[in-house]
Amino acid sequence: MCPWRGGAQVSGAPLLGVGILGAGPVTQAIHLPTLARLTDTFRVAMIMDVDADIARSVAARVDSRSTTDMTTVLDDPDVDVVAICSPHHFHAEQVVAACRAGKKAVLCEKPFATTSEQAEAIAAVSAETGVPILVGAMHTFDPGWLAAQANWGDLQERALFIRSSIVLPPNPRYEDFATEVITRPSFPPPDYENPDAVARMVSGGVLGLAIHDLPLVRAFLPHYDDIELLSAEVERPGGYSIIFRSRDRLVEVHAVTSNNWAPNWAFHVFAEDQLLDIEFTPSYVHAGGAVAHLTRAEQRITFGPAEHNGYEGEWRELADVARGAEPRSGSADLIADLSFALNIADLAAHKASENVRRSAA
Amino acid sequence: MTTSLGVYAGESARRSGDIDVVIASLPVTLRPSTAATELVGIAGETGWAGDALAAIEGGAIGLIIIDPVAEDAADLSLAAERRGVPVVIDYPFAGNPAMPMAAAYFSASESPHALLECTVTTRPGGNLRRLIMDQFALVRALDGQIETATALDWTDRRYVVTARTEQGRRVRLTAISTTAQPPAAAVRMLGADGSVEFNVPDPGTARPAVATLITPSGAESLPTLFETAHRLTWRRLARLVHDGGQASDLSRFTKDSSIVGALTGASLGR
């Protein structure tokens, strides 16, 4: 029997059929290789993409069926769980449709909506239908983060300074080691002198990259809706640099995407008596889990690296919730994470574009 | 063999500058002295410029100011120049012996839009106005003189300052008070094709700084130097005294001091 077609489960529980909406680089380089590590739990039942050739080609890799129609996926009784990997603006509509279709669980790439109103509507449908939703913020599922969380004691109450720092080479450097990508979106060259373009770059950076770690940042901000933006700039050749205060907490989130080959994806929390530092592995590749350190009184405890990272962690949790477990993050948390990210994106985009306008004046 | 130089320092300077340890590690060059007539170590607490001026008027032939706070040093500078007395500044981080070689890495990584970030952790209760002077000196030694600076956040436990160097480089200076780890400075410049990382450990030890240059073809690290910033600074002063040389530390300090004074709202005593 072909291993992709299922029926060879080793865990005792029936395999969960997966339907995937959107067959771009994230599906090709992240989710399919991840599912290949979890063949005792999942089988890919159907892949949908608006481009029939891409849908067919990607589906053929995992011996699944393909379609260009979302409804075909949602109506398929072989599809137990749905992964939404389409462009951002389709997410909300597709999550709602998957819930209404009565699937066992939904995994949506971040952000799972583009407005807070959409997020609240999704939460209401999830509550009404009983279909749990997970958002693919992979670092929140990383064993390194989870181990630190279980051991950091009162760090959340005592944090002084929280920092997310992402230094990444271009995505293809990792995508091309994770799969053989057959389609890649193209982007226009950046215009750093155009205020509107800068606003889009910063907002896109927050919602496309910073959003991986904003749920981690929010975990240390009891008043996350009270934000005083101090600085926001676009980084060259790509990225953003944002500093804000939330009452007594200071936060810096920055990313630089360049030709620098050495990735460094770090998250730090400084308190007067404790330091948390986590180094995550780059996106796309399955390079294992993060390494987290908790340092207190010059003593350092290390967690990780685990064999699996957050990509696999999110699918493992999806399996658990599809089989009846409670998700670790409820709808209220997902809405709060999204509202926080949207707020930071709006504030930072406005500030960065104003800087450009002021410089030009 | 040159004659050893007598070192006089008050209790605070001896403690903050590890002066007894320095003398023990330079037994040929230095010896302790109870008279302030040769080399004098002065703690950089508020009022240090007056103490230093008095030391020069008292006959000192060389001065070290340890980790000074921003202060008006114009009169001191004039007196030192008039009498030919070298005055050097002992910065805990910027005085690290790896600094000149690390600076070569920073200048090799030419990228006009690169961000230079410097994060320092310090003990709670430490004087952040002294720490930022050290950070200014660190940036100057590695990349260039800071010309403008703005404090985005400043409390008794942390600060974030954005700045620009004379070459237009964007700089971010951050300081955090914590007992979690020993004091340390981490400097990083992120360019389009590579980066430089420079980590300076606790200045109270001779643990070496680590500098790494990342280029498109790989990464390289500097050889390690097991010497404290304090010891190197005293060696520099002794050489200046023996050679009859002058130091430019005070003029650079004066420029930093005016920027930091405005930044922190401190009075410079004018």
Interface residues (C-beta under 8 A of the other chain):
Chain A: L160 F161 V167 L230 S231 E233 E235 R236 P237 S241 I243 R245 L250 E252 H254 V256 S258 N259 N260 W261 A262 F270 A271 E272 D273 Q274 L275 T295 R296 A297 E298
Chain B: H113 L115 T121 P124 L152 D153 R157 R158 V160 T162 R170 R172 T174 I176 S177 T178 T179 A180 Q181 P182 L190 G191 A192 D193 G194 S195 I214 P216 A219
